[in-house]
Every structure is written in C-alpha cells, then in structure tokens.
C-alpha cells in the first residue's frame, strides 16, 4: 500500500466529510448548535479546496469538512494530504460533487507526491483509509506510473543522461521479468540506426537505443516509442539561455513510454509489449550534425536537416521504423516535440494525432473516462508539401514555420506504414506552477488515457 494510505483497524481515523456548497446547509441542520456556530465562525462555505477542522471535547480533531465543486474532478481532494494535520482520515458519508471512490483515492495519491531526491520533504502526507468501493490496485498502478514519469523528468540531466534513462528501463525489466537490450554508441551505425547516432554523437555521453520487451510472444503486439533527448541545446542551431532552461525535460516522451510500460506490466495485460526509447543528448562539438546535412535513416529515406533543434523527430524516425517493422497491432509514441503544440493548446492539453479513426475515437473516449484530457489535431495531408527538400527525400522541418505540430507529425508518419494503427502524442510533460496534485516539475500527460485505451482493447 502506498504510504499515503492507511488501514483503520483500530477505528481511530478522523472522519472526513465531503460537501459541495449546496450541501453545507443541509448537513449543518443535522448537527448540534455548537458545531453550527463553529463552522459559521470559521467562515467555511464548502468552497472547492477549502476545509474546516471540527474540534472534539478533548481538543483533538473530531471531523474534517472539505469543500468540492458541484462537478468535482480528479483533483478535488488532491490538496488535502499536505494541508491537513498529520494523521489518518476516512471518508464519511456520500461523496459530493459526483466524485467516485477510485477517483477520490487517486487524486489523494497524486496530491501526496513529492520529488525529494535532493531536498528532504518537510513532512509526510496525511493518510487516507481506502474508501469503500475503491479499486486500490488501479489507484496504485496509475499513481506509480505517474510518479515514475515525474521522477524521471524532474531529475536534472547530470543524473538523468542516456545511461541513467537506460538504467531506469533495465530496472523495470528486472522488476517485471522483461528483457532490456541497449544498442550503444557506434553500434547504432552497424545495427542500422544512423539518425539516432547523428543526433547524439556530439555528446561525451554515448547515444543509445533502449529496447525493452515483455509478455507472451504470442500475445497481441503493442509497441511504445518515446523521445529520450536527455538534454537539448538545440545543437548548432543553438537555443537561447531561456530556451535551454527546461531542456532536462526533453526526455519526457521516453519517461511517458516507461511509465506506461510500468502500468501495463504491473497489471499483467495480455500483450506482447515492446518499448523503444532513443536516448541521446543534442550537444555542440566539432562532430555535431549540421544544418543542411543529409542524414540516412533506418527506413532508407534521406532527411535534409533544416534545423538541428528539430532533433526529436530525427531520433524518433529510426525508432518508429524499427517498431513498424514488427507490424504491431498498436503503436503509440510520446514526445516533447514542438512548441507549436503548446502555442495552440497550452501546457496542460497534449495534442495527439492518429492514422486510424476507430483508434482515435477510442482514445478520446478513454481520456474522457479517465479525466485525462487530450486534443486531436489533424494529419492534414496538404501540409506535407511543406516538408519538401530539393536534395533529399524530406526535410526535417516545415517551410514557412506554420502548423509546426502538424508538419512534425506528418514527418513521423513517413516512417509508419498505413497498415499500422499509430498514435502520436505531442506532450509538454511539465507543470510550470504548483497546483493541488500537480506540483511544479515533471508531469504525466495522457498516460492514464493511453493505458485505458490499451486495457480496453486487449484486456487484462
């Protein structure tokens, strides 16, 4: 059990009553006058995120009232684990605002997360007794998958380079009985991954392709690909200092692929899972790839480099070609790919693209159920002409600078056959500000939706 949950075998957990604003007066009518006066004196009005401690005669806490919105979401209770006094709490009475038990518990778990690798947490979170009807296995699985993504993305590059990202994948393989192979350094050239090698060769930390496999070989094949650019200077098309500041998170796609893999393996889904993460640093050195270079790729297509800061799609194209060669029944890639997606949709709403209508519809439905928002953008074929090169099969950037997220997706689509059901997520992977359940730092986006899509299609 996660440390933010507790058993209440002794019956000592403090009652936690969840109320929407419209429910407060009705609840108070059933209470004795001293409690009604106390609540009035504190000014508690059951506003979302507010809470009120009700005293017992001995000075202890008799009960906590917590306010939620009339249409409460996953984050309704996420602010409580570190705001309530240390102790154990149990949900008492019906859940207001349309909250469900599993949703409430997951929000609590996500709110209890802290990244404490470099600074000790000031306190432990308050603990919740698992509510009746809660699927705690699902809560723990979603929480641990999310925590893995957050930990990997938030860790600075000094401790999360290509080798360390590969180590995280190897640890997962050991934990769940999978196999993890690493194609390292110049072996990328001999094994046929020239674009990954070209992007990563300027770093003193060797580029590599992480290849994790798990599950019954006869089960349906599901393949995850994640962009693992552990730091992105922009290459010779160098970023500004401000543009480089968050580039430790440019391996967020790889972190998502590993977080989702953890969820799939922990749940024992009946799939043959493969995870491919090209792990590199895009650095500046005498052997760095250059603007106007023409790169070879695993698929055989040649790519003219229009900008070395569009490196993510270059490492992904080799991994996608490898994944597509096995003809998986579902191929999903995650990448912190374009600023254009953030301009269009902001930091909280990942863009996704899909080449199959049924899969796209199922993904949107899963996101709605999981309260894990995503937004579909089109693979708009007329924009493919923006990627034309006069000397190579394609350019890596779109001419004119418009529709950057779409042209990036169209570039990736060149490396996936039409027969493969493919979903591409362009994620930010970062919270810029502290919010209940979403502390500043790395963040999982679309992760629960992707898991629900896979679990719904292939079953447990």
C-alpha positions as CSV (number, residue, x, y, z in Angstrom):
1,X,0.0,0.0,0.0
2,X,1.2,3.5,-0.8
3,X,2.4,5.4,2.3
4,X,-0.4,8.0,1.8
5,X,-3.0,5.3,2.6
6,X,-3.7,3.6,5.9
7,X,-5.7,0.8,7.5
8,X,-8.2,1.8,10.2
9,X,-8.3,-1.4,12.1
10,X,-8.3,0.5,15.4
11,X,-11.1,2.7,14.2
12,X,-9.2,5.9,15.1
13,X,-9.2,7.6,11.7
14,X,-10.7,11.1,11.7
15,X,-14.0,11.3,9.7
16,X,-13.7,13.4,6.5
17,X,-16.9,14.7,5.2
18,X,-17.0,16.0,1.6
19,X,-19.5,18.7,0.8
20,X,-20.4,20.9,-2.1
21,X,-21.6,24.4,-1.4
22,X,-25.2,23.5,-1.8
23,X,-24.9,20.6,0.6
24,X,-23.4,22.5,3.6
25,X,-26.7,24.0,5.0
26,X,-28.4,20.6,4.8
27,X,-25.6,19.0,6.7
28,X,-25.4,21.7,9.3
29,X,-29.1,21.3,10.0
30,X,-28.4,17.8,11.3
31,X,-25.7,18.9,13.7
32,X,-25.8,20.4,17.2
33,X,-25.7,24.1,17.7
34,X,-22.1,24.4,18.9
35,X,-20.8,22.8,15.7
36,X,-23.0,25.0,13.5
37,X,-21.7,28.1,15.4
38,X,-18.1,26.8,15.0
39,X,-18.4,26.4,11.2
40,X,-20.0,29.8,10.9
41,X,-17.2,31.4,12.9
42,X,-14.5,29.8,10.7
43,X,-16.2,31.2,7.6
44,X,-16.2,27.8,5.9
45,X,-18.6,27.8,3.0
46,X,-17.6,24.5,1.3
47,X,-15.8,26.2,-1.5
48,X,-13.6,23.9,-3.6
49,X,-10.3,23.3,-1.9
50,X,-11.4,24.7,1.5
51,X,-11.6,22.6,4.7
52,X,-12.7,23.1,8.3
53,X,-11.4,21.2,11.3
54,X,-14.2,20.4,13.8
55,X,-12.9,20.1,17.5
56,X,-13.7,17.3,19.9
57,X,-14.3,18.0,23.6
58,X,-10.7,16.8,24.4
59,X,-9.1,19.2,21.9
60,X,-8.5,16.6,19.2
61,X,-10.0,16.8,15.7
62,X,-13.4,15.2,15.7
63,X,-14.1,15.6,12.0
64,X,-12.9,17.5,8.9
65,X,-15.3,19.2,6.4
66,X,-13.9,19.6,2.9
67,X,-15.4,21.6,0.1
68,X,-15.6,20.4,-3.5
69,X,-17.2,21.8,-6.7
70,X,-20.6,20.6,-7.7
71,X,-18.9,18.8,-10.6
72,X,-15.8,17.7,-8.8
73,X,-12.9,16.3,-10.8
74,X,-9.9,14.1,-10.1
75,X,-8.1,16.9,-8.2
76,X,-10.9,17.6,-5.8
77,X,-9.1,16.2,-2.7
78,X,-5.5,16.5,-4.1
79,X,-4.7,19.5,-2.0
80,X,-5.5,17.8,1.3
81,X,-2.6,15.4,2.0
82,X,-0.2,18.2,2.8
83,X,-2.7,20.7,4.2
84,X,-4.4,18.5,6.8
85,X,-2.6,17.8,10.0
86,X,-0.6,14.6,10.0
87,X,-2.8,11.6,10.8
88,X,-5.3,9.1,9.3
89,X,-8.6,10.1,7.7
90,X,-11.6,8.2,6.4
91,X,-14.3,9.4,4.0
92,X,-17.6,9.6,5.9
93,X,-20.9,9.7,4.1
94,X,-21.7,10.0,0.4
95,X,-19.1,11.7,-1.8
96,X,-20.4,15.0,-3.1
97,X,-19.8,16.6,-6.5
98,X,-20.1,13.3,-8.4
99,X,-16.8,12.0,-7.1
100,X,-16.3,8.3,-7.2
101,X,-14.3,6.3,-4.7
102,X,-11.4,5.3,-7.0
103,X,-11.2,8.8,-8.4
104,X,-11.1,10.4,-4.9
105,X,-8.3,8.0,-3.8
106,X,-6.2,8.5,-6.9
107,X,-6.5,12.3,-6.5
108,X,-5.3,11.9,-2.9
109,X,-2.4,9.7,-4.0
110,X,-1.3,12.2,-6.7
111,X,-1.6,15.0,-4.2
112,X,0.7,13.1,-1.8
113,X,3.6,13.0,-4.3
114,X,6.8,15.0,-3.7
115,X,10.1,14.9,-5.5
116,X,12.6,14.6,-2.7
117,X,15.8,13.3,-4.3
118,X,17.8,16.5,-3.5
119,X,15.8,18.0,-0.6
120,X,14.1,16.2,2.2
121,X,10.4,16.6,2.5
122,X,9.3,18.8,5.3
123,X,6.6,16.4,6.4
124,X,4.8,13.2,5.5
125,X,1.4,13.4,3.8
126,X,-1.8,12.8,5.8
127,X,-3.1,9.2,5.1
128,X,-6.4,8.2,3.8
129,X,-8.2,5.0,4.6
130,X,-9.2,3.4,1.2
131,X,-12.8,4.3,0.7
132,X,-15.5,1.6,0.2
133,X,-15.8,0.6,-3.5
134,X,-12.3,1.8,-4.4
135,X,-10.2,-0.2,-6.8
136,X,-6.9,0.3,-4.9
137,X,-5.0,-1.8,-7.4
138,X,-5.9,0.6,-10.2
139,X,-5.1,3.6,-7.9
140,X,-1.7,2.3,-7.1
141,X,-0.9,1.3,-10.7
142,X,-1.9,4.8,-12.0
143,X,-0.1,6.6,-9.2
144,X,3.2,4.6,-9.5
145,X,3.2,5.1,-13.3
146,X,2.7,8.8,-12.9
147,X,5.3,9.0,-10.1
148,X,7.9,7.3,-12.4
149,X,7.3,9.9,-15.2
150,X,7.5,12.8,-12.7
151,X,10.7,11.5,-11.1
152,X,12.5,10.8,-14.4
153,X,11.5,14.2,-15.9
154,X,12.3,16.3,-12.9
155,X,15.7,14.8,-12.3
156,X,18.4,17.1,-13.8
157,X,20.5,15.8,-16.7
158,X,23.6,15.4,-14.6
159,X,21.8,12.4,-13.0
160,X,19.4,11.5,-15.9
161,X,21.5,11.2,-19.0
162,X,21.2,8.5,-21.7
163,X,22.9,5.9,-19.4
164,X,20.6,6.6,-16.4
165,X,17.5,6.6,-18.6
166,X,18.6,3.2,-19.9
167,X,19.2,2.1,-16.3
168,X,15.6,3.0,-15.4
169,X,14.4,0.8,-18.3
170,X,16.6,-2.0,-17.2
171,X,15.3,-1.8,-13.6
172,X,11.7,-2.1,-14.9
173,X,12.7,-5.1,-17.0
174,X,14.2,-6.8,-13.9
175,X,11.2,-5.9,-11.7
176,X,8.6,-7.4,-14.1
177,X,10.6,-10.2,-15.7
178,X,11.2,-8.5,-19.1
179,X,14.3,-8.2,-21.2
180,X,16.1,-4.9,-22.0
181,X,18.7,-4.6,-24.8
182,X,20.8,-1.5,-25.3
183,X,22.3,-0.6,-28.7
184,X,25.2,1.7,-27.7
185,X,27.3,4.3,-29.5
186,X,28.8,3.3,-32.8
187,X,26.8,0.0,-32.7
188,X,23.9,2.2,-33.7
189,X,25.5,2.6,-37.1
190,X,26.3,-1.1,-37.6
191,X,22.8,-2.0,-36.4
192,X,21.1,0.4,-38.7
193,X,20.1,3.5,-36.6
194,X,22.0,6.3,-38.3
195,X,19.7,9.2,-37.4
196,X,19.9,8.4,-33.7
197,X,23.7,8.2,-33.9
198,X,23.9,11.5,-35.8
199,X,21.9,13.5,-33.2
200,X,23.7,12.1,-30.2
201,X,27.3,11.7,-31.4
202,X,28.5,15.2,-30.3
203,X,27.9,14.3,-26.6
204,X,30.5,12.8,-24.4
205,X,27.7,10.5,-23.2
206,X,27.1,8.0,-25.9
207,X,23.8,7.8,-27.7
208,X,21.8,4.6,-27.4
209,X,18.6,2.8,-28.3
210,X,16.7,1.3,-25.3
211,X,14.8,-1.8,-26.4
212,X,12.6,-3.3,-23.6
213,X,10.4,-6.4,-24.3
214,X,7.9,-8.1,-22.0
215,X,5.0,-10.5,-22.2
216,X,3.9,-13.6,-24.1
217,X,5.4,-13.7,-27.6
218,X,2.1,-15.0,-28.9
219,X,0.0,-12.1,-27.5
220,X,-1.0,-9.0,-29.5
221,X,1.9,-6.7,-30.1
222,X,1.8,-3.3,-28.5
223,X,4.8,-1.0,-29.0
224,X,5.6,2.2,-27.3
225,X,8.2,4.7,-28.5
226,X,9.4,7.7,-26.5
227,X,11.7,10.6,-27.3
228,X,14.6,10.4,-25.0
229,X,16.6,13.6,-25.6
230,X,18.1,13.9,-22.2
231,X,19.3,17.4,-22.8
232,X,18.7,19.6,-25.9
233,X,21.0,22.6,-26.5
234,X,19.4,22.9,-29.9
235,X,22.7,21.8,-31.5
236,X,24.4,24.2,-33.8
237,X,21.1,26.0,-34.2
238,X,21.6,26.9,-30.5
239,X,18.8,27.7,-28.2
240,X,18.8,30.8,-26.0
241,X,19.6,30.5,-22.3
242,X,15.9,30.8,-21.5
243,X,15.0,28.2,-24.2
244,X,17.6,25.8,-22.7
245,X,16.4,26.2,-19.1
246,X,13.9,23.3,-19.1
247,X,15.6,21.1,-21.6
248,X,16.2,18.4,-19.0
249,X,12.6,17.6,-19.7
250,X,13.1,16.8,-23.4
251,X,13.3,13.1,-22.5
252,X,9.7,13.4,-21.2
253,X,8.4,11.2,-24.1
254,X,10.8,8.4,-23.0
255,X,9.6,8.9,-19.4
256,X,6.0,8.5,-20.6
257,X,6.8,5.3,-22.5
258,X,8.4,3.8,-19.4
259,X,5.7,5.0,-17.1
260,X,3.0,3.4,-19.4
261,X,5.1,0.3,-19.7
262,X,5.2,0.0,-15.9
263,X,1.4,0.2,-15.7
264,X,1.0,-2.4,-18.4
265,X,3.4,-4.8,-16.8
266,X,2.1,-4.3,-13.3
267,X,-1.4,-5.0,-14.4
268,X,-0.4,-8.1,-16.4
269,X,-2.2,-7.0,-19.6
270,X,-2.2,-9.8,-22.2
271,X,0.0,-8.1,-24.7
272,X,3.5,-8.6,-26.1
273,X,5.0,-5.2,-25.1
274,X,7.9,-3.5,-26.7
275,X,9.3,-0.2,-25.6
276,X,11.8,1.7,-27.8
277,X,13.5,4.9,-26.4
278,X,16.3,6.6,-28.4
279,X,18.3,8.2,-25.6
280,X,20.7,11.0,-26.6
281,X,22.0,14.4,-25.8
282,X,21.8,17.1,-28.6
283,X,25.1,18.9,-27.9
284,X,27.6,21.2,-29.6
285,X,31.0,19.8,-30.7
286,X,33.2,19.5,-33.7
287,X,31.4,16.3,-34.8
288,X,27.9,17.7,-34.3
289,X,25.5,17.2,-37.2
290,X,24.9,20.5,-39.1
291,X,22.2,22.4,-40.8
292,X,21.9,21.3,-44.4
293,X,23.4,17.9,-43.7
294,X,21.6,15.0,-45.3
295,X,21.1,12.1,-42.9
296,X,20.3,8.5,-43.6
297,X,17.6,6.7,-41.7
298,X,16.6,3.2,-40.8
299,X,13.8,3.2,-43.3
300,X,16.1,4.3,-46.1
301,X,14.6,7.7,-46.5
302,X,17.1,10.6,-46.6
303,X,16.5,13.7,-44.5
304,X,17.9,17.2,-45.1
305,X,18.5,19.0,-41.8
306,X,16.6,22.3,-41.9
307,X,17.3,22.9,-38.2
308,X,19.3,20.9,-35.7
309,X,16.9,22.0,-33.0
310,X,14.2,19.7,-34.6
311,X,16.2,16.7,-33.5
312,X,13.5,14.8,-31.7
313,X,11.8,13.7,-34.9
314,X,15.2,12.5,-36.2
315,X,15.7,10.1,-33.3
316,X,12.1,9.1,-33.4
317,X,12.1,8.2,-37.1
318,X,14.6,5.4,-36.6
319,X,12.8,4.0,-33.6
320,X,9.4,4.2,-35.4
321,X,10.8,2.4,-38.4
322,X,12.1,-0.3,-36.2
323,X,8.8,-0.6,-34.4
324,X,6.7,-0.6,-37.6
325,X,8.8,-3.4,-39.0
326,X,7.3,-5.8,-36.5
327,X,3.7,-4.8,-37.5
328,X,2.3,-4.2,-34.0
329,X,-1.4,-4.1,-33.5
330,X,-1.0,-0.7,-31.8
331,X,1.9,1.7,-31.9
332,X,2.0,4.8,-29.6
333,X,4.7,7.3,-29.4
334,X,5.2,10.1,-26.9
335,X,7.4,13.2,-27.5
336,X,8.0,16.7,-26.1
337,X,8.2,17.5,-29.8
338,X,7.0,21.0,-30.7
339,X,6.5,24.5,-29.2
340,X,3.7,24.8,-31.8
341,X,1.5,22.4,-29.9
342,X,2.0,24.5,-26.7
343,X,1.1,27.7,-28.6
344,X,-2.0,26.0,-29.9
345,X,-3.2,24.1,-26.8
346,X,-1.2,25.4,-23.8
347,X,0.8,23.4,-21.3
348,X,-1.9,21.2,-19.9
349,X,-3.5,19.8,-23.1
350,X,-1.5,17.3,-25.1
351,X,-2.0,17.2,-28.9
352,X,-2.4,13.8,-30.4
353,X,-2.5,12.5,-34.0
354,X,-3.8,9.2,-35.2
355,X,-4.0,7.5,-38.6
356,X,-7.0,5.3,-37.7
357,X,-10.4,6.8,-36.9
358,X,-11.6,4.0,-34.6
359,X,-8.4,4.2,-32.5
360,X,-8.7,8.0,-32.3
361,X,-12.3,7.8,-31.1
362,X,-11.5,5.1,-28.6
363,X,-8.6,7.2,-27.3
364,X,-10.8,10.3,-26.8
365,X,-13.4,8.2,-25.0
366,X,-10.8,6.7,-22.7
367,X,-9.4,10.2,-21.9
368,X,-12.9,11.4,-21.0
369,X,-13.5,8.5,-18.7
370,X,-10.1,8.9,-17.0
371,X,-10.3,12.7,-16.7
372,X,-7.0,12.8,-18.6
373,X,-7.5,15.4,-21.3
374,X,-6.1,15.2,-24.8
375,X,-7.0,17.0,-28.0
376,X,-6.8,15.6,-31.5
377,X,-5.1,17.6,-34.3
378,X,-5.3,16.5,-37.9
379,X,-2.7,14.8,-40.1
380,X,-3.5,17.4,-42.7
381,X,-2.1,15.9,-45.9
382,X,-1.9,19.2,-47.9
383,X,0.8,20.4,-45.5
384,X,3.1,17.5,-46.4
385,X,4.4,19.7,-49.2
386,X,6.0,22.0,-46.6
387,X,8.5,19.2,-45.8
388,X,9.9,19.0,-49.4
389,X,13.6,19.1,-49.9
390,X,15.4,19.8,-53.2
391,X,18.2,17.3,-52.5
392,X,16.7,14.7,-50.1
393,X,13.5,12.7,-49.7
394,X,12.3,15.1,-47.0
395,X,13.3,18.0,-44.8
396,X,13.0,17.7,-41.0
397,X,11.2,21.0,-40.6
398,X,8.2,22.6,-42.4
399,X,8.9,25.5,-44.7
400,X,7.4,28.8,-43.5
401,X,7.2,27.9,-39.8
402,X,3.4,27.4,-39.8
403,X,1.5,24.3,-38.5
404,X,4.6,23.1,-36.7
405,X,3.0,20.4,-34.7
406,X,1.2,19.1,-37.8
407,X,4.2,19.1,-40.0
408,X,6.2,17.3,-37.3
409,X,3.6,14.6,-37.1
410,X,3.5,14.3,-40.9
411,X,7.2,13.8,-40.8
412,X,6.9,11.0,-38.3
413,X,4.1,9.5,-40.4
414,X,6.5,8.9,-43.2
415,X,8.2,6.2,-41.1
416,X,5.0,4.3,-40.2
417,X,3.1,2.1,-42.7
418,X,-0.6,2.8,-43.3
419,X,-1.5,-0.6,-42.1
420,X,-0.2,0.1,-38.6
421,X,-2.6,1.7,-36.1
422,X,-0.5,4.6,-34.9
423,X,-1.0,7.3,-32.3
424,X,1.4,10.2,-31.7
425,X,1.3,12.4,-28.6
426,X,3.0,15.8,-28.5
427,X,3.2,16.5,-24.7
428,X,4.7,19.2,-22.6
429,X,5.5,16.9,-19.7
430,X,5.8,19.7,-17.2
431,X,3.9,21.7,-14.6
432,X,5.0,25.3,-14.5
433,X,3.3,26.1,-11.2
434,X,2.2,24.3,-8.1
435,X,-1.4,23.2,-8.1
436,X,-3.2,20.6,-6.0
437,X,-1.9,17.2,-7.0
438,X,0.3,18.7,-9.7
439,X,3.5,20.1,-8.1
440,X,5.9,22.2,-10.2
441,X,8.1,19.8,-12.2
442,X,7.7,16.8,-14.5
443,X,4.2,15.6,-15.3
444,X,2.5,12.6,-16.9
445,X,0.0,13.7,-19.6
446,X,-2.3,11.3,-21.5
447,X,-0.8,8.4,-19.6
448,X,-3.9,7.1,-17.9
449,X,-5.9,7.6,-21.2
450,X,-3.3,5.6,-23.1
451,X,-3.4,2.8,-20.5
452,X,-7.2,2.7,-20.7
453,X,-7.1,2.5,-24.5
454,X,-4.7,-0.4,-24.3
455,X,-6.5,-2.2,-21.5
456,X,-9.9,-1.7,-23.1
457,X,-8.7,-3.1,-26.4
458,X,-6.6,-6.0,-25.3
459,X,-8.0,-6.8,-21.8
460,X,-6.3,-7.8,-18.6
